Amino acid sequence: MTDEVQSVIEMRDIKLKFKGKSVLNGVDISVKEQETRVIMGVSGCGKSTLLGILLGLITPDAGTVDFKGQDMTHLKRRGLNEVRTNIGMVYQNAALLSSLTIGENVALPLKELTHKNAGEIDSIINEKLELVGLIDAKDELPSELSGGMQKRAGMARALALNPELALFDEPTAGLDPINSNLINELIITLRDSQKVTSIIVTHEMESAFALATQMSFLDEGRMILACTPEKFRNSEIPIVRKFLSSYSTHKITEK
């Protein structure tokens, strides 16, 4: 008999309004250990806002965000920072500090959220940059790297604390096919070798189907579908069918 797979994160009845307009209207989502959950939906539907809530940067008007038994919506700053050490965030634009080298960018969360000494931090920097194939760029500035390399540097920084959960906001947006495949392969490696659970917001259909073990669709502030990629592809929900048909579906490959 196998142990039941536990949820890493659960959002229950999340509601949020911006300037009186409802953005999220009762969102529920549960993500299990080592799952790669891809969240899709039309532009402006609140996908990136969800990631902000998951990271504790945005406080919802109602609902709970449970990370392994802790409700993040009621934690004070110290408790929230402790939870954040288990969550890595990869931003759409990499969000590297331009005045710091790549190594110094990766070191930031280690310096801010741990008590590791300089030698320990340098060892972790090397390990993470090796993982993403950027060890030779350790002393370079972000402006000296291509867009794809900057994304990988952002991944290295997000992984510095060995998080259990990694959040990705459009990880392959704006990249050519070669760099997109590199990012996809890294995310799969994180799941299969590093045992990292991932939540990915993307509109890149090929990446979505290449990465997802589970998929969700956000529409009008609600998660209207949560299922396997195969069931997502064959969904009869009109808005999902329309969304799928707006892309070149012949390019979507089976996992």
N, C-alpha and C positions, 0 to 999 in steps of 0.2 A: 504494500500500500504506500503510495507516494504522498508527501506532505502537500497540502493545498498551497497554491501559489498566492502569496500575499500582495495586497495592493501597496504600492509605493505612495501614490497620491490619489486623493479622492476629492472632487469638487461637488458640492451638493447645493442645488437651488441657488446658484450664484446670480445675483441681480446687480446691475450697475446702470446709472444714468449719467450722461454728460449734458450739462446745460438743459436739463429737462427732457432730453431725448433718451429713450431706452436703448441701451447698447447690448446688454446681456439680460435675458429675461427668463431666468430659471435654468441655468446651465448645470447639467450633471455630467460628470466624467470620472471614470475609474481606470487607473493604469496599473497594471501588474508588474511585478519584478521582471526585468530583462525584456520587457515589451518595447517595441518601437511603434509609438502611436503617431500617426500622421493626421493632422487636422486640416481640413480643406473648407473652402467656402468662397463666395464672391468677395471682391475687394471691398473693404470697409465694413465687413460683417462682425468684426471684433476679435479676430484670431490672435493678433499680436497683443491686444488688450488682455486676453486670457493669460498669455505668458507673463505679462506684467503682474497680474494677480498671483500667479503661481510662484513668482519670485518674491512676492511681498512688497513690490514697488507701488502697487495700486491696491487700495482697500475697497472691497466691494460694499455696496449698500446693504446687502443681505446675503446670507448663505455662509457656508464653511469651506475651508480648504484644509484638508487633513493630510499631513505628511507623516506617515508611519506613526499614527496615533496622536500627533500634536496638531491642534487647530491653529494654523498660522495667523488667522484673522484676529486672534485675541492675544497674540504674543507681544510683549514689550520689546524694545529695540534689541536688548541683549539676547533674549531668547530667539528672536527672529534671525539675528546674525549667526547664532549657533546652528539653526536649521539651514541657513544659506550655505554653510560650509559643506553641506551634502548636496547642493544644487549648483550645477554649472550652467552658465548662459552664454550662448554664441549668438551675437547680434548680427543683424542683416548686413551692416556696414563694417563689421569686425570691431568697431569702437575701440581701436587701439589709441593710446596716447601718443601723439605725434612727436613729442619731445623726448620720449624714452625709447631705448633700444628694444628689440623684440624680447630679449632675455629679461630686461627690466619690466616690460609689460606682463610677462608670464609670472614674474615674482610678486606683482602687486597683491593678489589675494593671499599669498603666503605671508607677506609682511603685515597685512592689515588684520588677518583673521587667525594667525597662528603665532606660536612663540618659538618657531624654529630658528636655529642659528644660521649664519651666512653660508657655512659649508653645506648644511642640509638643504637650504633653499637652492643653492647652485646645483646640487645633485638632482633635485627635482626638476629644475629648469631644463637641464640636459636631457633627462629622461623624457619629458613631455615633448621637447623639440625633436628628439629622435623619433618619437612616435608619429609625429606629423611630417617628418622629413624635412625639418628646417634647422637642424643643428648648425649648419654652416651660416645661417642668417642670424645667429644669436646676438651679434654685436651691430647689426644693421638697424636703421630706422625704418618705420613703416613705409615712409615715402619711397624707400629704395626697393620695395617689394611689389610684385604684381598683385592684382586683386585676389587671385586664387591663393597666393602665398599669405596674404593678409588674413584671409578667411581661416587658413590653417593655423596661423599664429593665434587668432582668436580662439580656436578650438584648444590649442595648447594651454592658453591662459584659463579657459573654462575647466580644464581637466587637472589643473595644478593641485587641487585639494582632493583629488580622487573621489569625485561626487558619485552618489548613487543614482542621481537623476540629472540628465543633461537636457537643456531646452535649446531648441534651434529655431531662429526666426529667419526663414527664407535662406537656408544655408548655401544653395547653389544659384541664387538669383544673380543674373548678370555675368555668369561665368561661361566660358566656352565648354564644349562637350568633354574635353580632356580633363580640365580642372573640376568640372561637375562630377565626373566619374571618380576622381581622386577623393573628393569630399564624401561621396556616397560610400566608397570603400572604407574610409576611415570610420564613418558612423557604424557600418556593419561590424568592423573590427572591435569597436567599443562594446557593442552588444555581445558578440560571440567570444571575445578574448578577455575583455575588461569587465564584463558582466554589468554594463551600464544600461539603465533604463532611459529611454529617450522619448521626448515629445517634440514633434517637428511640425512647424507651420510652413507650408509651401504651396505655391501655385504651379510648380514645375511637375507636370503629370508623370513624366518618366521617372524622376527621382522618387516621387511619392510611391509608385508601385514597386520600385526597386527596393525601397527601404522598409515599407510598412509591414508589421505583423498584424496590426489592427488600424482601421481608419475610421475617422469621424467626420461628419459634415455639419457645419454650423450655418444656420439660416434663421434670419430674423430673431437673433438672440437666443436661439435654442439649438441644442444638439439633436438633430432630427434623425441621425443615423450613426450607429457604431457597430462595426462588423469587420470581417476579414476583407482583404483586398479583393478576393474573388466575388464576394457578395456585393461589395461596393460597386465593382465594375458592372454587375448585372442588376443593380437596383432599378426598380420600377418607379421610384419616387420622382415625380416630374422635374423638380428643380435639380436633382442630382443627375438625371438623364440629360437635361439641358447643359449643365456644367460640363459633363463628360463629352458631350457632342461638340462643344465649342473648341475642343482641342483635336489634334490629329491622332485619333485613337488608334490608328494603325501602327503608330510608333510605340504604343504602350506594350511592353513585353511582359510575358508571364514571369512570375518569380520562380 
